[in-house]
Amino acid sequence: MDSLNQKPSAVVYLDACATTPPSVEVIKCIEDVQRFAWANPSSLHAPGLLAAERLERSRQTIAKSFKANANEVVFTSGATESVHMALMGVARSMQPGRLVISAVEHPAVEAASNQLRREGWQICHWPVDGFGRVKLDHLETLLSPPTSLVSLIWGQSEVGTIQPIKTIGLACRERGIQFHTDATQVLREGLLNWSQLPVDLLSASAHKFQGPKGVGLLLIRPEHSTMLLPLQSGGGQEQGLRAGTEPVALIAGMAKAVEQLHQPIAGCSGSNLNIQERVQNMRDGLNIELQKIAGLRFTGHPNDRLTHHISLLVATADGQPVPARAVVRELARRGVAASSGSACSSGRSQNSHVLEAMQVDAEWLQSGLRFSLGPWLLEKNMEVIPDLLNQAIDAAASSA
Ligand SMILES: Cc1ncc(COP(=O)(O)O)c(C=O)c1O
């Protein structure tokens, strides 16, 4: 069979934090726009106006869902771009000062910060506790001058911990410090009420919540959009903040995925469960079963965590750490797609910088395994996971 036509449907896909499959409705929406609203939304003729209408309708849908105004939604190619646009765009509009980021950020935030260091900024890492949560007793010191910009990941992709965004956002606001959060893993939870969030800039990617890849957003307050220096200039799109013809079909697909975040479960009339609650129930059930396996150690905060996320350190029953990459390969052989730490760090040092920041002992730094669930799963898929994980650990340990 042509590999391009093979369906991965036989796989139990537990890697939502890396990416999610676009929903059927999202695919249909993208196809419709490609066929019927394909024109350049800046053109003044009828096809252009149709595309512009679709673009702005998508912006309205997203804005309404997150209780934002339409002019606070800027479309980008994804969270990596949004993060760069936020941090570099704001920093370059100010005198270099101190940028504080947590010790458990995504590499996109690290990379933007490294660039700013070369431009004269001082970069400071906010230490985390054993759960991967920033230590609040550092707040006064870290938010004192010359700190003028802070960036904090909201939901940590590798260990699932939710950060105290509101506390830190309010503290930044009191001190006139600009505050950005990387909400890439959190948007799927439908947690967001932008109108009440003490955050100046927020980044996300559509493909983490069943939208398409290659599109994301930056939420930005109007007073910040006037100060932000764009990364790229040209045709003046997106209020002059992000030049380039807008990918209307991808943006419409993202809007459709946002709309679907709040829908009750299809075919479950009378059920009060929404999609996320059903996924959380599956996660909780799997978690209880995994807790029974000897040798495993669970990471991240036990309660304040992403609701689709389980993270652990894999070990033999007598407690010897096992390399998670080998376990991931063994799981893949058994039809389960999982991840060792963060997918984005594959190819780099195999030690997790997140586990390191959490002061996990050196012999465990390559043992981080992550299961992240989604609405495409069935309860019966979960039943087989503990046994398959046991098999995978045994196989990985015996080949090590
Ligand atoms: C927390 C976080 N931030 C940023 C990104 C980057 O997203 P993208 O690759 O869609 O630009 C990811 C993707 O893994 C992520 O998990």
The ligand as a MOL file (V3000), in Angstrom:
LIG
                    3D

  0  0  0     0  0            999 V3000
M  V30 BEGIN CTAB
M  V30 COUNTS 16 16 0 0 0
M  V30 BEGIN ATOM
M  V30 1 C 4.2150 24.4150 25.4570 0
M  V30 2 C 4.5330 24.5380 24.0090 0
M  V30 3 N 4.8980 25.7290 23.5060 0
M  V30 4 C 5.1760 25.8980 22.2110 0
M  V30 5 C 5.1150 24.8380 21.3330 0
M  V30 6 C 5.4470 25.0750 19.8960 0
M  V30 7 O 4.3130 24.8680 19.1050 0
M  V30 8 P 4.4320 24.7910 17.5060 0
M  V30 9 O 5.4250 23.6880 17.2380 0
M  V30 10 O 3.0640 24.4680 17.0440 0
M  V30 11 O 4.9170 26.1070 17.0330 0
M  V30 12 C 4.7550 23.5630 21.8060 0
M  V30 13 C 4.7360 22.3840 20.9070 0
M  V30 14 O 5.0880 21.2950 21.2990 0
M  V30 15 C 4.4460 23.4120 23.1770 0
M  V30 16 O 4.1040 22.2320 23.7030 0
M  V30 END ATOM
M  V30 BEGIN BOND
M  V30 1 1 1 2
M  V30 2 1 2 3
M  V30 3 2 2 15
M  V30 4 2 3 4
M  V30 5 1 4 5
M  V30 6 1 5 6
M  V30 7 2 5 12
M  V30 8 1 6 7
M  V30 9 1 7 8
M  V30 10 2 8 9
M  V30 11 1 8 10
M  V30 12 1 8 11
M  V30 13 1 12 13
M  V30 14 1 12 15
M  V30 15 2 13 14
M  V30 16 1 15 16
M  V30 END BOND
M  V30 END CTAB
M  END
